[in-house]
């Protein structure tokens, strides 16, 4: 078995309760090569076994699979420009310290915004969130460094929503990427039985399942620029194959030149590994040490990740619900690089 080492990493991780449920898919630009499910949907002994069709809260994979791709399409249409000031689209974004912040800065996590704020505690809906983020003091001079920020992507989601509703835009995108089915915002009730639960949250009525785990996304309405997508490993794999095919020169939902700009590390931000929305390969990151230097990817708080290796024409999707029953279990941090190293150890 070609992927025996990776299988053993995930089987051991499930046995050691690094997560209740996991599904991995490894593939090329042409096809999936290996997909396997591990564990059960919860740690209960009688919980349903994880299946290849299990749906996961993709968390921050939303940033790259929805927000970044939708911004790319709007850039190609001329509706927005990467170097346009944020204030052109968000009038409340005012002040001498932020007047030169651009959409590119939001995508590169170099806008000056802090990483996170628990806005859901006191705010509901777009208007309240937009005002709070725009009035928030910046933590550093824009473009002087990069701090990964959900807040910047929440604003990007608002910019996109002014063009069309976010779920509707994404539905059009996934159809143009080949009719991908099992990935969307606001998952239908029919999906709930096969959805991996996330955290137990008393203030939201118990264990969260079938609705977005991220509380800020929940308070906005469930579909946001930073979180809200649900999907299967197979569906995320279809997205990855589309990206690889565009890089290979095939016609797709966006142009190769635009995609290459988004996956190239931003050289204008000191010390940053970030591209536009995507992260890039570092030997210390979740992709391990054996993936190619040009690889790009992203992770999600719920225990999800996607890494794409353009030099090998390969991708790895790993979806888990490591946050069940709460987010304190951080064993996924050692599992992710081990899995990727095992996948790519004998790839060539």
URQUI-V353437 format. One record per backbone hydrogen bond with DSSP energy under -0.5 kcal/mol. NH is the residue of the N-H (numbers start at 1). CO is the residue of the C=O. If there is no record, write none. Layout:
nh = [NH;NH]
co = [CO;CO]
This chain:
nh = [4;7;8;9;10;11;12;13;14;15;16;17;18;22;23;24;25;26;27;28;29;33;34;36;38;40;41;47;50;54;55;56;58;58;59;61;62;63;64;64;65;66;67;68;70;71;72;73;74;75;76;77;78;78;79;80;84;86;88;89;90;93;94;98;99;101;103;104;106;107;108;109;110;119;121;122;123;125;128;129;130;131;132;133;134;135;136;136;139;140;143;144;147;150;151;153;154;155;156;157;158;159;160;161;162;163;164;169;170;171;172;173;174;175;176;177;178;179;180;183;184;191;192;194;195;196;198;200;201;201;204;205;206;208;209;218;219;220;221;222;224;230;231;232;236;237;238;239;240;241;242;243;244;245;246;247;248;249;250;259;260;261;262;263;264;264;266;267;269;270;270;272;275;276;277;277;278;278;279;280;281;285;288;295;296;297;298;300;303;304;305;306;307;308;309;310;313;314;315;316;317;318;318;319;321;322;323;324;329;330;333;334;335;336;337;338;339;340;341;342;343;344;345;347]
co = [1;3;4;5;6;7;8;9;10;11;12;14;13;38;319;36;317;34;315;31;313;26;26;24;22;20;48;44;39;51;194;231;56;229;229;58;59;60;60;61;61;62;62;63;66;67;68;69;70;71;72;73;74;75;74;74;81;101;85;86;86;90;92;95;95;98;84;82;102;103;104;106;105;117;118;119;119;219;124;125;126;127;128;129;130;131;132;133;112;112;110;141;109;115;115;149;150;151;152;153;154;155;156;157;158;160;160;165;166;167;168;169;170;171;172;173;175;174;174;181;230;188;189;191;192;55;208;325;199;206;201;202;201;199;207;214;215;216;217;217;227;184;56;182;232;233;234;235;236;237;238;239;240;241;242;243;244;246;245;255;256;257;258;259;260;261;274;265;266;143;268;269;278;262;107;275;262;276;297;273;295;282;285;292;308;279;306;304;300;300;318;298;316;296;314;308;309;309;27;307;25;305;316;23;21;302;302;321;326;328;330;331;331;332;333;334;335;336;337;338;339;340;341;344]
